[in-house]
């Protein structure tokens, strides 16, 4: 009986449901709303697991083909896959770090000058994974992992958006929104790169806004996130499969393809990955929605001077062309970082992912454009794109030692804060 209870205590879906139920009760919701919201949360997390499993299978297949073809260890910078792998083993620790992080975020916003309430729940979940894994990798016990990790996560949720606030005010023309995406250090850096270009420009022409640039129609296709993911994965699979064929590993390709025609197989796998991504995102939005709503209600009631920190697409309408420039810049920067790893004979090669280049790179484009026009957008996103692909190398060995391999956590905040935390814990460990 005790073993069964302990087994269920590590069922992350039930823990997420319990967190949602507590939040709904704190809002004094009707019993039917509490039951409905709790069940939606549990089901949403189960849907998340289905999407995660589908994506993980495709990523493993791609990794096997890529590694055989090029004789190196290729790792996708796909945060959703890495999170799914982490939750499979360490779901309890991650869920509790995330819950305490939400609470600490409210406390920090109430009693300090950092007033951001981080409302982008999925990114709270991703950062909770990074922090929990670092504590676990350094051999720290679960209570310390949860308490110290939750405090750090909550503080970062309230404080990191302050780096972006001057640029957010410039972009939106108001002081009522904060950036709720854990790439704040990267966005602020891109903003300062834009300021540098703004100071260097001697004429209006040199500072011209990204909106005056005519981007090729083709790039507008990438406004559809799922399409961009599908196209990118199809291209990656064809590169890996063709390289296998050229290097004499046709038997591996035929084995992986099974009943599918081998030259159609990469196309199907790319679409399968995008389908898994669609399912995963739907699940994340469903199980996060109820949890986040509770903290929104509490912050509105008890922290009236707080700022909602929202996801990066909220500012895309302010400079849509800069988003596309930023996407291109970040993707090229990611390829440059990948090329440097190959040139340096790195045992692990990080592969830029379309999703992170679009969302984080596109937002960098908006920040760089705010003061530096299209040049600031392009250069800022290029440099941050290199960081998005290169920085995960720092923490990957620690995560791989826990079984989180084949995918990584790319955003700048994860890796800068995470690397510093890992260094501190390593001293004491």
C-alpha distance (Angstrom), angle and dihedral (degrees) to the residues before:
residue distance angle dihedral
X1 . . .
X2 3.82 . .
X3 3.80 90.6 .
X4 3.81 89.9 53.4
X5 3.81 91.6 50.7
X6 3.81 91.4 48.6
X7 3.79 90.2 48.8
X8 3.80 91.6 52.9
X9 3.81 90.7 47.0
X10 3.81 86.5 68.2
X11 3.81 93.4 49.9
X12 3.79 99.7 113.1
X13 3.81 93.8 -165.7
X14 3.81 90.6 60.5
X15 3.81 92.0 45.2
X16 3.82 90.5 52.1
X17 3.82 88.8 48.8
X18 3.80 90.3 51.6
X19 3.81 91.3 50.2
X20 3.82 90.6 50.3
X21 3.81 91.2 47.7
X22 3.81 91.7 52.5
X23 3.81 90.0 49.0
X24 3.80 92.4 50.1
X25 3.80 91.5 47.9
X26 3.81 90.3 50.9
X27 3.81 87.5 55.0
X28 3.83 88.2 52.7
X29 3.79 91.5 -124.1
X30 3.79 121.9 177.0
X31 3.82 115.6 -90.9
X32 3.80 92.2 -109.0
X33 3.82 90.8 53.3
X34 3.80 90.7 49.2
X35 3.80 92.4 51.2
X36 3.80 93.3 43.5
X37 3.81 94.3 46.4
X38 3.81 92.8 46.9
X39 3.80 92.8 50.1
X40 3.82 91.9 45.7
X41 3.80 89.3 53.5
X42 3.81 93.9 50.5
X43 3.82 91.9 45.2
X44 3.82 90.9 45.9
X45 3.79 90.6 54.6
X46 3.80 90.5 48.4
X47 3.82 89.1 51.6
X48 3.81 88.1 49.3
X49 3.81 89.3 54.7
X50 3.81 91.4 50.8
X51 3.81 91.5 52.5
X52 3.79 91.2 43.3
X53 3.81 92.5 51.9
X54 3.81 91.4 49.4
X55 3.81 92.0 49.8
X56 3.80 93.4 43.8
X57 3.80 91.0 54.0
X58 3.80 92.2 51.7
X59 3.81 92.2 45.4
X60 3.81 90.9 50.7
X61 3.81 90.4 51.3
X62 3.80 91.7 48.8
X63 3.82 91.5 46.7
X64 3.81 91.5 52.2
X65 3.82 92.1 49.8
X66 3.82 94.3 43.3
X67 3.80 93.9 47.7
X68 3.82 93.2 48.2
X69 3.81 92.3 45.6
X70 3.81 97.0 49.7
X71 3.80 102.9 21.2
X72 3.81 92.9 -124.2
X73 3.80 137.7 101.0
X74 3.80 108.7 -100.8
X75 3.81 119.4 -164.2
X76 3.80 125.4 -171.6
X77 3.80 117.0 -136.6
X78 3.81 90.6 -133.6
X79 3.81 110.4 141.9
X80 3.82 94.5 -169.5
X81 3.80 92.3 58.4
X82 3.81 93.0 45.3
X83 3.82 90.0 49.3
X84 3.79 91.8 50.4
X85 3.80 90.9 52.1
X86 3.80 91.2 48.4
X87 3.79 94.4 49.3
X88 3.80 92.0 51.1
X89 3.80 90.4 66.1
X90 3.78 108.0 16.3
X91 3.81 101.6 29.8
X92 3.79 95.7 129.1
X93 3.79 94.9 53.7
X94 3.81 92.3 44.9
X95 3.82 93.9 48.2
X96 3.81 92.9 49.8
X97 3.82 92.8 46.3
X98 3.80 88.8 51.4
X99 3.82 93.0 48.7
X100 3.81 93.9 49.0
X101 3.80 89.0 43.6
X102 3.81 91.0 58.5
X103 3.81 90.4 50.6
X104 3.81 93.8 47.0
X105 3.81 90.1 47.8
X106 3.81 89.1 59.5
X107 3.81 92.4 46.4
X108 3.83 93.2 49.1
X109 3.81 90.8 47.6
X110 3.80 90.6 49.4
X111 3.79 98.7 49.7
X112 3.83 107.0 25.7
X113 3.79 137.7 53.0
X114 3.82 90.5 -102.0
X115 3.80 101.6 94.8
X116 3.81 104.0 171.2
X117 3.81 116.9 124.3
X118 3.81 104.7 -157.7
X119 3.80 105.6 -135.6
X120 3.81 100.0 169.7
X121 3.78 96.0 98.2
X122 3.80 98.6 -177.4
X123 3.79 91.5 58.3
X124 3.80 89.6 49.1
X125 3.80 85.7 55.0
X126 3.82 93.1 49.6
X127 3.81 93.2 48.8
X128 3.81 90.2 45.3
X129 3.82 86.8 57.1
X130 3.80 92.3 52.0
X131 3.80 94.3 47.7
X132 3.81 95.3 44.0
X133 3.81 92.2 48.0
X134 3.80 91.9 51.6
X135 3.81 91.9 52.4
X136 3.81 91.0 46.1
X137 3.82 92.7 46.9
X138 3.81 88.7 55.6
X139 3.79 91.3 53.8
X140 3.81 98.2 -111.1
X141 3.82 119.4 155.5
X142 3.79 122.2 -104.0
X143 3.87 97.1 -108.2
X144 3.81 91.8 54.2
X145 3.80 91.0 43.4
X146 3.79 91.5 54.0
X147 3.81 98.3 42.0
X148 3.82 99.9 40.6
X149 3.80 92.4 36.2
X150 3.80 92.9 49.8
X151 3.80 92.4 49.2
X152 3.80 91.9 49.7
X153 3.80 92.6 46.5
X154 3.81 93.1 48.7
X155 3.79 92.7 48.3
X156 3.82 91.7 49.1
X157 3.80 90.4 48.9
X158 3.80 90.7 56.4
X159 3.81 100.0 35.1
X160 3.81 109.3 36.3
X161 3.84 94.7 63.9
X162 3.82 88.0 62.0
X163 3.85 88.4 73.5
X164 3.79 88.3 63.1
X165 3.80 99.6 40.0
X166 3.84 99.5 95.0
X167 3.80 89.7 52.1
X168 3.81 93.0 43.1
X169 3.81 89.0 55.1
X170 3.80 90.5 50.3
X171 3.82 93.3 47.2
X172 3.82 97.7 45.5
X173 3.81 98.6 31.1
X174 3.81 91.0 -129.6
X175 3.81 141.2 72.4
X176 3.78 99.5 -127.3
X177 3.83 104.5 95.2
X178 3.81 133.8 60.2
X179 3.80 129.7 -163.8
X180 3.81 111.2 -97.9
X181 3.80 100.7 -171.1
X182 3.79 123.4 98.2
X183 3.77 95.4 -123.9
X184 3.80 92.4 81.2
X185 3.81 94.9 127.7
X186 3.80 89.4 52.3
X187 3.81 93.2 47.8
X188 3.80 92.8 48.6
X189 3.82 89.7 48.5
X190 3.80 90.6 51.8
X191 3.81 88.6 49.0
X192 3.80 91.5 53.8
X193 3.81 90.4 47.7
X194 3.81 86.3 55.0
X195 3.80 90.3 50.1
X196 3.79 89.5 52.4
X197 3.80 90.5 54.0
X198 3.79 89.3 45.7
X199 3.80 91.1 56.5
X200 3.80 92.5 45.0
X201 3.81 93.9 50.8
X202 3.78 112.2 98.3
X203 3.75 97.2 -171.5
X204 3.79 141.8 31.9
X205 3.83 88.4 -107.6
X206 3.81 91.4 60.5
X207 3.80 92.1 50.2
X208 3.77 95.0 44.1
X209 3.80 115.7 153.3
X210 3.81 120.9 -109.5
X211 3.80 89.8 -117.6
X212 3.83 88.6 73.0
X213 3.80 91.9 59.2
X214 3.80 116.4 95.3
X215 3.80 106.5 -138.9
X216 3.83 118.5 -161.2
X217 3.81 112.2 -93.5
X218 3.80 89.4 -120.6
X219 3.81 91.9 71.6
X220 3.81 91.5 59.6
X221 3.80 87.1 72.0
X222 3.80 87.9 70.2
X223 3.80 91.3 65.6
X224 3.80 83.2 83.3
X225 3.80 101.5 77.0
X226 3.82 96.6 -160.8
X227 3.80 91.5 49.7
X228 3.80 91.7 51.5
X229 3.81 91.3 49.1
X230 3.82 91.7 48.3
X231 3.81 93.9 47.9
X232 3.79 93.0 46.4
X233 3.81 93.8 49.6
X234 3.82 92.1 46.3
X235 3.82 89.6 54.0
X236 3.82 92.0 46.9
X237 3.81 92.1 49.8
X238 3.81 92.2 49.5
X239 3.82 90.2 50.1
X240 3.82 91.1 51.2
X241 3.83 94.9 43.5
X242 3.82 95.3 45.9
X243 3.81 90.3 47.1
X244 3.82 89.2 51.6
X245 3.80 91.1 51.0
X246 3.81 93.9 46.8
X247 3.82 91.9 48.0
X248 3.80 93.7 50.8
X249 3.79 100.6 -100.9
X250 3.79 98.1 120.4
X251 3.81 89.8 130.8
X252 3.82 90.6 63.8
X253 3.82 91.0 50.1
X254 3.81 92.4 50.0
X255 3.79 91.1 47.1
X256 3.81 92.0 52.4
X257 3.81 93.9 42.7
X258 3.81 93.0 53.7
X259 3.80 108.7 172.0
X260 3.81 93.3 -3.5
X261 3.81 122.0 96.6
X262 3.79 103.6 -100.8
X263 3.81 97.5 -128.4
X264 3.85 91.6 48.5
X265 3.81 92.7 45.1
X266 3.87 95.3 80.8
X267 3.81 90.3 53.3
X268 3.81 91.8 51.2
X269 3.81 92.8 46.3
X270 3.81 92.2 52.4
X271 3.80 90.3 52.2
X272 3.81 90.7 45.3
X273 3.79 89.5 55.7
X274 3.82 91.5 50.3
X275 3.82 90.1 48.5
X276 3.80 90.1 52.6
X277 3.80 89.5 48.5
X278 3.83 90.5 53.3
X279 3.80 91.6 51.6
X280 3.81 92.4 45.4
X281 3.81 94.0 50.3
X282 3.80 91.2 48.9
X283 3.80 90.2 51.9
X284 3.81 93.6 47.3
X285 3.79 92.4 50.7
X286 3.78 91.8 49.3
X287 3.81 99.5 49.2
X288 3.81 94.1 38.4
X289 3.83 95.0 48.6
X290 3.81 96.6 70.2
X291 3.81 93.9 43.2
X292 3.79 93.8 48.7
X293 3.81 92.9 46.4
X294 3.79 90.5 61.4
X295 3.79 93.1 55.1
X296 3.81 91.7 44.3
X297 3.81 90.0 55.3
X298 3.81 92.3 47.6
X299 3.81 93.5 47.5
X300 3.81 92.8 48.4
X301 3.78 90.8 52.1
X302 3.80 102.0 41.0
X303 3.86 105.4 22.0
X304 3.81 105.0 45.5
X305 3.83 96.0 165.3
X306 3.80 94.7 53.6
X307 3.82 125.5 116.5
X308 3.81 122.3 -131.4
X309 3.81 110.1 -123.6
X310 3.81 105.0 -147.0
X311 3.81 134.2 -171.2
X312 3.80 119.2 -84.1
X313 3.86 97.4 -106.9
X314 3.82 87.2 69.4
X315 3.82 89.1 78.4
X316 3.83 97.1 41.7
X317 3.84 92.9 95.8
X318 3.82 90.3 60.2
X319 3.84 93.0 66.3
X320 3.83 111.9 4.9
X321 3.81 95.0 167.8
X322 3.82 90.5 52.2
X323 3.81 87.5 56.1
X324 3.80 91.0 59.5
X325 3.82 92.3 44.2
X326 3.80 89.0 49.9
X327 3.80 91.6 49.3
X328 3.81 91.5 52.9
X329 3.82 91.9 44.5
X330 3.81 94.0 49.2
X331 3.80 93.1 45.9
X332 3.81 92.8 50.4
X333 3.81 88.8 45.5
X334 3.80 89.7 52.2
X335 3.80 91.0 51.0
X336 3.82 89.4 49.1
X337 3.82 90.7 52.6
X338 3.80 89.6 48.1
X339 3.81 90.6 51.0
X340 3.82 90.7 51.1
X341 3.82 90.4 52.5
X342 3.80 90.5 51.4
X343 3.82 92.0 46.5
X344 3.82 90.0 50.3
X345 3.82 91.2 50.2
X346 3.80 92.1 -120.3
X347 3.80 111.7 -174.2
X348 3.81 88.5 -138.7
X349 3.82 122.4 47.8
X350 3.79 118.1 -161.5
X351 3.81 113.6 -146.9
X352 3.83 118.0 -151.7
X353 3.81 114.5 -119.6
X354 3.79 123.6 -139.1
X355 3.80 93.8 -132.9
X356 3.78 97.0 55.0
X357 3.82 91.5 43.4
X358 3.79 91.1 52.3
X359 3.80 100.4 45.2
X360 3.80 102.3 31.3
X361 3.80 94.6 29.9
X362 3.80 92.5 46.1
X363 3.80 91.4 50.5
X364 3.81 90.2 48.8
X365 3.79 86.3 54.2
X366 3.81 91.2 56.3
X367 3.82 92.2 48.0
X368 3.81 93.0 47.1
X369 3.79 90.4 46.7
X370 3.82 93.6 52.3
X371 3.82 93.0 80.7
X372 3.80 105.0 1.1
X373 3.81 104.8 45.6
X374 3.79 121.3 -142.2
X375 3.81 92.8 -28.1
X376 3.80 91.5 56.7
X377 3.81 89.5 46.4
X378 3.79 93.5 51.6
X379 3.81 99.5 42.1
X380 3.82 95.0 40.5
X381 3.80 92.8 50.8
X382 3.82 92.0 44.0
X383 3.82 92.9 56.1
X384 3.80 93.3 43.7
X385 3.83 88.7 46.2
X386 3.80 88.6 58.8
X387 3.81 89.1 50.6
X388 3.81 92.7 48.5
X389 3.80 89.8 57.4
X390 3.80 100.7 33.1
X391 3.81 104.6 41.0
X392 3.84 96.2 62.4
X393 3.82 87.2 69.7
X394 3.81 88.2 75.0
X395 3.81 96.9 63.3
X396 3.80 100.0 25.4
X397 3.84 95.7 91.8
X398 3.81 91.0 55.0
X399 3.81 92.4 48.1
X400 3.81 93.5 43.8
X401 3.81 88.1 54.6
X402 3.82 87.0 61.4
X403 3.80 92.6 49.6
X404 3.82 95.8 -98.4
X405 3.80 97.0 128.9
X406 3.79 137.3 140.1
X407 3.83 91.9 41.8
X408 3.79 135.9 50.2
X409 3.81 145.3 -164.2
X410 3.82 106.0 -103.5
X411 3.81 110.9 -179.8
X412 3.79 117.6 110.6
X413 3.82 96.9 -124.1
X414 3.81 92.0 53.7
X415 3.78 91.9 54.1
X416 3.80 102.4 38.7
X417 3.83 95.1 45.0
X418 3.80 90.3 35.8
X419 3.81 94.9 50.3
X420 3.81 91.4 49.4
X421 3.82 90.9 48.1
X422 3.81 91.3 48.0
X423 3.82 90.5 50.3
X424 3.82 92.5 50.6
X425 3.80 93.7 46.5
X426 3.80 90.6 45.4
X427 3.81 90.3 59.5
X428 3.80 92.4 54.9
X429 3.80 95.5 36.2
